[in-house]
Structure formats: structure tokens, C-alpha cells
Amino acid sequence: MIGRSPLFPLSILLPFSTTTHQRLRRLLYLQQALYLVWRSTPGWTIASVGLVIVQGGLPLVSLYLTKLIIDQITNSSVQAFGSIVLLIAIAAIVALGNNLVNGFAVYVSTAQSQAVTDYVNDLLHAKSIALDLGYYENAQYYDALHQAQQQAPYRPTTILRQLIQGGQSAISLGAIALLLLSLHWAIALALFVAVLPGLVLRLKYTRRLYRKWMEWTPQERQASYLSWMLTHESYAKEVRLFNLGPLFQHRFHHLRQDIRQDKLRLARANALGDWVVQSGTTLAVFTAWGFMGYQTLRGKITLGSLVMYFQAFQQGQTYLQQVLSSLSGLYENSLFLANFYKFLNLESAVVEPSPSLAVPVPLRNGLRFERVSFSYPHRPDPVLEEVSFQIKAGETVALVGANGAGKTSLIKLLCRLYDPDRGRILLDGIDIRQFASQEFRRQISVVFQDYVHYNLTVRENIGLGKAGEIAELDEITQAAHSAGADRVIARLPQGYDTMLGNQFAEGVDLSIGEWQKIAIARAFLHPAPIVVLDEPTSALDAEAEFEVMEQFRQLTRDRTAILISHRLSTVKLADRILVLQGGRITESGSHEELMALRGTYYQMFETQAQQYRC
């Protein structure tokens, strides 16, 4: 049950360790990454592999042509100039072909990267939508999402490029190693020995970077949040009125400075080690050059062979470094991809039934809560305890109570955004956990008190209430009229095609009350048998409140309705009123019955009425 077992695997934030099991899992992540790349871009992947083979062989051809040209020049007369020109022409054609292949490889890589990035983002978005609302109550979830969003869009294509680069370099390296062995086995051995310390250094740096990156994630998110508050319209008024800008700037600078100093310390240590390794590599190059020069003076090899072997040794070092760099890069990416795949493997606590039952339509008996208890994940105190009540089909019930009494939590459970810890919720006598959640939610139309301001056109803002279907303009205008939003829309420059909000060009922002009317219109568009309004008139003036509630009375005719409001004058229209205190239902009845009871509801109503009498 949600709240009774960890929603989020803590292992995703544990320090990195190098057990055999983890090494095998990282190899699996590499395999999954390659499969992901293949699934998203099979055509481009085939093209990349073909280019690897061609690019791997061309350098050896160029080396051999260089040897032939030099030997021809040193051993021939002027009369043989024609054959020299022919060799130069062939070398030029090979070079031009190599340029063409390289240019096409860049294009293929770009196309593939864009496709894979979009595909990975689709996976992240789909997973974020599928996860329970409970995950959004967990800071660790946001850390993992931040890590996945930062790394996942480019890591799979980076792995593919590293494999391609490594494969291409390995092909060239193998050919060059055979060539150097024909000169002397020690030269080929020196080629490999000179580069190995660099691999050890890179692996050590990668492990340290990964550990630090995991530590930086919460700080990075805090810095991003501070930047958001400094730059977003939602905070602009208070930032200026309370002079919060300098405070947030100082905190942002402090967080970024800590991260920057950590990164610089890592970079300094890596630069020092890299200098030592490169110094050793340079000494190996000149030692090999000296040996080749000595062999040339003894007449063992020609001048053309000297040039060929020296270039081969230099290129061999480059190819070997690329191979080892690809291997260490694969190791690095396997570390970072672990978080991405752990994120994708998160399991929902709201489990879909298999098989599911059909949702009964129309509603005949109504809704029933049976001894429902609930607490939010990672919050020990229960929000609801042993709550039991029934709502008959076609009945309008109001929920009232102080802030934090559990009213909105009841609605979240009804919508199956969470499952109760104990007890059950029945629809026509069937536990709602036996319905497919999306099919069940289509039977409910809700306006929450924290409704969303979509920066879309008016038509789209209201039309979203009919998600998955195309809403006709007539339906949208009728919903707007029912919510009293039509007069607001009539004043907008492009009517229903006006962009709302200030995030995009030509957008028009609305007042809080006007936004609320748009949200109510969205709910009115959804022809659901169960209607829920959570503080539907909190931002409306008295006249607008009266109009909306009259429309609400019409909307809920022959429907089951739940109304949450702190304005007790609004809830008087309900057939029955439930009073919540401390997560329990303490009173139930009509307005007249509860006033006669002279209990909590009576006191709340009289307190509000007193304000109007003064």
C-alpha cells in the first residue's frame, strides 16, 4: 500500500560500488542503450556501422600510398614522374573520399542524435505520466528525474558514437599493429604500454566524477529552483515587494560556487595526472622515432618506410587512445545510465487490475467509502482515519471542514490518484481498484482548487476537458457560457483563439477569477456522471459566484456531485453536508439539520454569517 512501503528505491542515490553484480548490470545497461538506439533509429544505425568499416580502412590505404610516393621519388628519375603523379592522384582521390565519408558520418550522427534524444524524452514523459501522484511528494523522485533529464537524452547516442569510434579505431589499430610488428615487436609493444596509464587515470576520474555528480544533484536542483524564482512571473511580485532578489541571488551564488569549486578540484587533479601520462607518451614517440631513424641509417628500411612507420606509430597511438577512451567512456556512461534505467523501472503503487472490470454506466447505487484510512508517503500522521459514508446516485454532497481536515485528500482517493492504506471505495458496490484507472477517471469531472493555468488558446484550455476527443466549438462555447466565462472571452482580442498566459507571444493573462471560470468551463465540457468541484468559487465575486452555482445546479441535475467549499453559503444547495475534523466525519445532514444540531457546522456558519451582519 502507498505510504506503507517505500515508493522510491533508495539505492538510486546510494554511493557507487564495484561489485561483480553491479558490473554485470552496467553491461546490461549498455545493451539496453544500444537496443534503445536501434529501436529509435534502425536506418541511421545501419548507415553508421557501414561508415565505421569504411573509415577504419581508409587510413591504412593513405599510409601505404604515402610510402609508395616517397620511395618512388627517392629511387626514380625524372622520366618516372608520370607514375609519381598517378600515385599522388590516387592519394588525392582517397583523401577526398575520406573527407566525403567523414562529412556524411557527421550528418548521420546528427540525425541519429536528434531522433534518439526525442525518443528518450518521450520515454521520460511517458514514465512521468504513468507514475503515481505519490512520487511527486518525494524529493528523491525529483533528484532522480533531474538526473535522468540531464543525462539520458544524450548518453545513448554517446554510447553508440563511442562504440562506432572504438570500432573504427580498433580496425585501423589492428592493421597498424601488424604493420609495426613487421618492423620490430618492441615498437608494437611500446605503442600499447605508453597509453595504458591514461586508461587507468580516466577510469579513476570517472568514478570520482560520478560520486560527486550524485552529491551535486540536490544542490543543482536547489540552484535551479532559486533561478526559477528569480526569473518567473509567479514570484515576481513578492521578490520585489519583500526585496527577496539579493537573498535568492546570494543563495544561488553560494550553491553554484560550491559545485564549481568541487569541479575545479577534480579538473586540477585530472590535469596533473594527464600531464604525467602525456609526458610518458611523448617520450615513447621520440624513442620509437630514434629507433626507426637508426634502422634507416643502417639500411634496414627505406626513407619511405621510415615515414610510413613513424606516421603509423603516431596514428596507432591516436587510435589506441581512441579505443581506450571509448572503453572508459562506455564505463562512464554505464554509471550515468544506471539512474535512467532505474527511473524507467520504477513501479507504480496504484496497480492496474488484470483483468479489469467494466465501469458501470449509468451509475445506479452511487459511491461508498468503507472505513478508509490514508496517510501521504513519507508523512507519518494519517490524513484520514476510518472514514465511512455513502453518496447516492444523483445526490449532491458537500464536504466542509478546516484546512487540512482531509477534504481534498478524499477527492484524490476517489479519483484513484492514491490508494487508501486501509478500507475501500466502492462504485455501485465494486471496489474502484478493479477498474482500469484511466477508464474510471473518465467518469469523473474535477476542478481542483489548485487548477492549472494552461498557456494555450482559450479553445484549447476549455477543450482539454474532453481529453482524447476533439471538442467542437459549439460544445466549448456552451461550456464557457455555463461557467460564466463567455463574457470574459468576448473581451479578448481573438476570442476563443486568443493565447492565454504570458509565456508566449501575444498571450493575454487573466485575473484569478477569470482563470477559475475557464477551469470550471473545462469541467463543464466533460460529460461525466460524477462531478467534483473543489473550492469552485474561491476567487469569484458574489455575483459571479451566484451565477456559477446556479449553473452548477443545472450541471449536476441527474448526476452525482461533490462540492468542497469554505463558503458555507455555497454548500446550502447540497442535499447533504459532511463535516470533516481531524480526518474523521463528525457530522452529516442537510443544512437545516446541521444548524439545528448546533455543532461544528453551526459554529462555522454563524462565524461566517456574523461577518456579513457587521
Residue pairs with C-beta under 8 A, 6 or more apart in sequence:
1 349
1 419
1 420
1 421
1 422
2 132
2 134
2 349
2 350
2 377
2 418
2 419
2 421
3 134
3 374
3 375
3 376
3 377
3 378
3 379
3 421
4 421
5 349
7 132
7 134
7 135
7 138
7 141
7 349
7 377
7 378
8 135
8 138
8 140
8 141
8 144
8 346
9 342
9 346
10 140
11 342
12 140
12 144
12 339
12 342
12 343
13 140
13 143
13 144
13 214
13 217
15 211
15 214
16 22
16 207
16 210
16 211
16 214
16 335
18 207
25 338
26 331
26 334
26 335
26 338
27 334
29 334
29 337
29 338
29 341
30 159
30 330
30 333
30 334
30 337
32 337
32 341
33 155
33 156
33 159
33 160
33 333
33 337
34 156
34 159
34 160
34 163
36 116
36 119
36 120
36 156
37 45
37 112
37 116
37 156
37 157
37 159
37 160
38 45
39 119
40 115
40 116
40 119
40 120
41 111
41 112
41 115
41 116
41 119
44 108
44 111
44 112
44 115
45 112
45 160
47 108
48 105
48 108
48 109
48 112
48 160
48 164
49 164
51 101
51 104
51 105
51 108
51 164
52 164
52 167
52 168
52 171
53 171
54 101
55 98
55 101
55 102
55 105
55 168
56 167
56 168
56 169
56 170
56 171
56 172
57 171
57 172
57 175
58 94
58 97
58 98
58 101
59 172
59 176
59 315
60 172
60 175
60 176
60 179
61 94
62 91
62 94
62 95
62 98
63 176
63 179
63 308
63 311
63 312
63 315
64 308
65 87
65 90
65 91
65 94
66 91
66 304
66 307
66 308
66 311
67 304
67 305
67 307
67 308
68 87
68 304
69 84
69 87
69 88
69 91
69 304
70 302
70 303
70 304
70 307
70 308
71 302
71 303
71 304
71 305
72 80
72 83
72 84
72 87
72 304
73 84
74 302
74 303
74 304
75 302
76 83
76 84
109 157
109 161
112 157
112 160
113 154
113 157
116 153
116 156
116 157
116 160
117 153
117 154
117 157
120 152
120 153
120 156
120 340
121 153
123 152
123 344
124 145
124 148
124 149
124 152
124 343
127 343
127 344
127 346
128 145
130 348
131 141
131 346
131 348
132 348
132 349
132 350
132 417
132 418
133 412
133 417
133 418
134 349
134 376
134 377
134 418
135 141
135 346
137 376
137 377
137 378
137 379
138 377
138 378
139 218
142 221
143 217
143 218
143 221
144 339
144 342
144 343
145 343
146 217
146 220
146 221
146 224
147 213
147 214
147 217
147 336
147 339
147 340
147 343
148 339
148 340
148 343
151 336
151 337
151 339
151 340
152 337
152 340
152 343
155 333
155 336
155 337
155 340
156 337
158 329
158 333
159 329
159 330
159 333
159 337
162 325
162 326
162 329
162 330
162 333
163 326
163 330
165 322
165 326
166 322
166 323
166 326
166 327
166 330
169 318
169 319
169 320
169 322
169 323
169 326
170 319
170 323
172 315
172 319
173 316
173 319
173 320
173 323
176 312
176 315
176 316
176 319
177 188
177 191
177 316
179 308
179 309
179 312
180 187
180 188
180 191
180 309
180 312
180 313
180 316
181 187
181 188
183 292
183 295
183 301
183 309
184 291
186 291
187 288
187 291
187 292
187 309
187 313
190 284
190 287
190 288
191 284
191 288
191 313
191 316
191 317
191 320
192 320
193 284
194 280
194 281
194 284
194 285
194 317
195 281
195 317
195 320
195 321
195 324
196 324
197 276
197 277
197 280
198 274
198 277
198 278
198 281
198 321
198 324
199 324
199 327
199 328
201 270
201 273
201 274
201 277
202 324
202 325
202 328
203 328
203 331
205 266
205 269
205 270
205 273
206 328
206 331
206 332
206 335
207 335
208 266
209 266
209 332
210 332
210 335
210 336
212 262
212 263
212 266
213 336
216 259
216 262
219 255
219 258
219 259
220 259
222 251
222 255
223 252
223 255
223 256
223 259
226 248
226 251
226 252
226 255
227 252
228 235
229 235
229 239
229 244
229 248
230 239
230 245
230 248
230 249
230 252
233 502
235 244
238 244
239 245
239 248
281 317
284 317
285 313
285 314
285 317
288 310
288 313
289 310
289 313
292 301
292 306
292 309
292 310
292 313
293 306
295 301
295 306
296 302
296 303
296 305
296 306
301 309
349 419
350 416
350 417
350 418
350 419
350 437
351 433
352 436
352 437
353 433
353 434
353 435
353 436
356 434
356 435
356 436
356 439
357 430
357 434
357 435
358 435
358 439
359 427
359 435
359 439
359 440
359 442
359 443
360 427
360 428
360 430
361 443
361 529
362 393
362 529
363 393
363 427
363 428
363 443
363 529
363 530
363 560
364 393
364 428
365 392
365 393
365 428
365 429
366 390
366 391
366 392
366 393
366 394
366 395
366 428
366 560
367 390
367 391
367 414
367 425
367 426
367 427
367 530
367 560
368 389
368 390
368 391
368 425
368 426
368 429
369 387
369 388
369 389
369 390
369 410
369 423
369 425
369 426
370 388
370 423
370 424
370 425
370 426
371 386
371 387
371 388
371 422
371 423
372 384
372 386
372 387
372 388
372 410
372 413
372 420
372 422
372 423
372 424
372 425
373 382
373 384
373 385
373 386
373 387
373 420
373 421
373 422
373 423
374 382
374 383
374 384
374 409
374 413
374 418
374 420
374 421
375 381
375 382
375 383
375 421
376 383
376 409
376 418
382 421
382 583
383 406
383 409
383 583
384 406
384 409
384 410
384 413
384 420
384 583
384 584
385 582
385 583
385 584
386 423
386 584
387 406
387 410
387 423
387 583
387 584
387 585
388 423
388 585
389 578
389 585
389 588
391 397
391 560
391 562
392 560
393 560
394 558
394 559
394 560
395 560
395 561
395 575
395 576
396 556
396 560
396 561
396 562
396 563
396 573
396 574
396 575
396 576
397 561
397 562
397 563
397 574
397 575
397 576
397 577
397 578
398 562
398 563
398 564
398 565
398 570
398 571
398 574
398 576
398 577
398 578
399 407
399 410
399 562
399 563
399 564
399 577
399 578
399 580
400 407
400 564
400 565
400 566
400 568
400 571
400 577
400 578
400 579
400 580
400 601
400 604
401 407
401 579
401 580
401 581
402 581
405 580
405 581
405 582
405 583
406 580
406 583
407 534
407 564
407 580
408 448
408 449
408 534
408 564
409 418
410 580
411 446
411 448
411 532
411 534
411 562
411 564
412 418
413 419
413 420
413 425
414 425
414 432
414 444
414 532
414 562
415 441
415 444
415 446
415 532
416 432
416 433
416 437
416 440
416 441
419 433
424 431
424 432
424 433
425 431
425 432
426 432
427 435
427 440
427 443
432 440
442 528
443 528
443 529
443 530
444 528
444 530
444 531
444 532
445 465
445 523
445 524
445 526
445 527
445 528
445 530
445 531
445 532
446 523
446 531
446 532
446 533
446 534
447 519
447 520
447 522
447 523
447 532
447 533
447 534
447 536
448 534
449 534
449 535
449 538
449 564
451 515
451 516
451 519
452 519
453 500
453 501
453 510
453 515
454 460
454 461
454 464
454 500
454 501
455 499
455 500
455 501
455 502
455 503
455 504
455 507
456 464
456 499
456 500
456 501
457 496
457 497
457 498
457 499
457 500
458 480
458 489
458 492
458 495
458 496
458 497
458 498
458 500
458 518
459 473
459 476
459 496
459 497
461 500
461 518
461 522
462 471
462 476
462 479
462 480
462 485
462 518
462 521
462 522
462 525
463 470
463 471
463 476
463 525
464 522
465 471
465 479
465 521
465 522
465 523
465 524
465 525
465 526
466 475
466 525
466 526
471 525
473 496
475 525
476 496
476 521
476 525
477 486
477 496
479 521
479 522
479 524
479 525
480 486
480 489
480 517
480 518
480 521
482 521
482 524
482 551
482 554
482 555
483 517
483 518
483 520
483 521
483 523
483 524
483 548
483 551
484 517
484 520
484 544
484 547
484 548
484 551
485 514
485 517
485 518
485 520
485 521
488 510
488 514
488 517
488 518
489 495
489 496
489 498
492 498
492 508
493 508
498 508
499 505
499 506
499 507
499 508
500 507
500 508
500 509
500 510
500 518
501 507
501 508
501 509
502 509
510 518
511 539
512 539
513 539
513 540
513 541
513 544
515 539
516 536
516 537
516 538
516 539
516 540
517 540
517 544
517 548
520 533
520 536
520 548
523 531
523 533
524 551
524 555
528 559
529 559
529 560
530 559
530 560
530 561
530 562
531 555
531 556
531 559
531 560
531 561
531 562
532 561
532 562
532 563
532 564
533 552
533 561
533 562
533 563
533 564
533 565
534 564
535 564
535 565
535 566
536 548
536 552
536 563
536 565
537 544
537 545
537 548
537 549
537 565
537 567
537 570
538 565
538 566
538 567
540 548
545 567
545 570
549 570
549 573
552 561
552 563
552 573
553 573
555 561
563 570
563 571
563 574
565 571
567 608
568 601
568 604
568 605
568 608
569 608
571 577
571 591
572 591
574 590
574 591
575 590
576 588
576 589
576 590
577 587
577 588
577 589
577 590
577 591
577 594
577 601
578 585
578 587
578 588
579 585
579 586
579 587
579 588
579 594
579 599
579 600
579 601
580 586
581 600
586 599
586 600
587 594
587 597
587 599
587 600
587 601
589 597
594 601
594 602
595 601
595 602
595 605
